[in-house]
Amino acid sequence: MANLDEIDRKLLAELQAEGRITNVELANRVGLTAPPCLRRVRALEEEGVIRGYHAELEAGKLGFSITVFAMVSLKSQAEDSLREFEAAMKGLPEVREVHMLNGEIDFILKIVARDLQGFQEFLTSKLTPAPNVASVKTSLTIRTSKNEPGVPLG
């Protein structure tokens, strides 16, 4: 874990809330001048605390009206089998998140699709035949009431 002081935490909270903020405005909000603010942000980037900056897109406006969570069980949990499955998922743009789990289910995936037919095609042609897949259970998202990326810093 990074050794962060109060100013670093303020910087991270501001950037997490508004990634497009200018360095001058960020410096003002955390009580620094622009040059030390920029040095701190760059140090946080170099340490890997800040991994990147992203635009949050509205999936529905881009034609992706379906979000599905898929619980995947594998035939084998040997490390090479896990890595082979993970590599296959990285190559599928519809798969937006991949999390390995502890317990009965090996992975949970977040998948987007244009429509139900598109998801069914993805399921039968790409996910189910993926390396080492034993079973897939899916749940279609009805609505999302909270989607808060990042971590609590307050």
N, C-alpha and C positions, 0 to 999 in steps of 0.2 A: 504494500500500500504506500502511495506517495505521501511524503511529509508535507502537508499543506498548511499554510497559515490562514488567518481570517481573510486576508485580501485575496489569496488564491481561491478560496471558497466563494467569495463574492464574484470574482471574475468568472468562475465556472458556472455559477447560478445565472448570471446575466447572459453569458454565451449560450447556455442550454435553453434559456427562454427566448433568446433573440440572436440567432447565429449571424445575422447580417448587420449587426450593430457596428458602427465605425469605431476605430480604435480611440478616437478623441472622445466620443460619447461614452464608450466603455470606461475610459480613464476617469471621466467626470463622475460616473455613477459609483465607482469604487474608491474615489478620493485620491487618485494618482494623477501625475502628468502623463502625457502620451508616451514618451520614450520608455520609462520604466514599465508602463502597462504593456507595451508591445513586447518588451524583453520577457516579462513574466508569461505572457500568452505563448510566445515562441518556446520558452522552456517547458511549459505544460504540454505543448505539441511534441517536442523532442522526447519527453519522458513517456509519451504514449497515453497520458491522462486524457488529452483531447485527441480523438482518433480521426475526426473529420468534421465537415460541415455539409449539411444536406438541406435540400428544399423538401418540405412536406407537401406531397401531391394528393389531390382528391381523386382517388381511384375511380369512382363512379363517373366523373366528368371526362375521364380518359378511356371510358368503355369497359372498365373492369367492375362489373356490378356484383360479382360473387366473391366472397371471402370464405374460405373453408379451413378448418383445423383438422389435420389428419394425424391419427395416432397409429404409428407404425411399429409392428413387432417384427424382429428379424429372426431368421432361422438359426443364426449363430451370433454370439456376442464376442467372438474372438476379435482382437484389435484390428487385424487386417480386414476382416469383414465389416467392421464398423467404419473404418476409413474408406473402404470401397463404396459403401452406401453414401457416406457424406460427400465423397467426390462426385458421385452421380447426381446428388441433389444440387450441388454447386453449379452444375451445368444446365439446370432447368430454371429458366427465368421466371416461370410462374411460382416457383417456390421462393418465398420472400424471407422466411425464417426457418432455421433448423435448430432444434434443441434436443440434445441427448438427455434422457431421463433416467432416474433411478427407480426401479420397480418393474411392474409387469409390462409396461409399454417402453420400448427402447427409444423412440423419437417422437416428438410432436413437431409438425410442420405447419406453417402458415402459408396458404396457397391462394392466389388470386386467379380469377377466370372472367372472361367476358360474359358468360352465361352458364346455365346449368348444363347444357349440352356440351359446351366447351370444357367444363370441368370433368364431365363423365368421360369424354375422349382422353383428356389428360390422365385421369385415373387409370383407365384400362390400357392405354398405349405407352404411358411413361412411368407412372408410379408403381403400379402393381407388378410389372415385369422388371423393376429395378433390381440390382444385385442383392441377393440374400433376403428379399422381402417374404415374410411368412404370412402376414395379414395386415390389412389396413382398415381402420374404423374412422369414419369421417363425421364431422358435425358442421353444418352450414351456419354461418353467422347470420342472425336475424337483424341485430343492430349492435352498434358499438357505443357504449355510454361513457367510456373513458379510454383514451389512448394517449398516455403520457410517456414519451420516450425519456431516456436518461435515468438519473438517480435522484433521490431526495437530498438536497444540500442545505436545507434550512434548519 
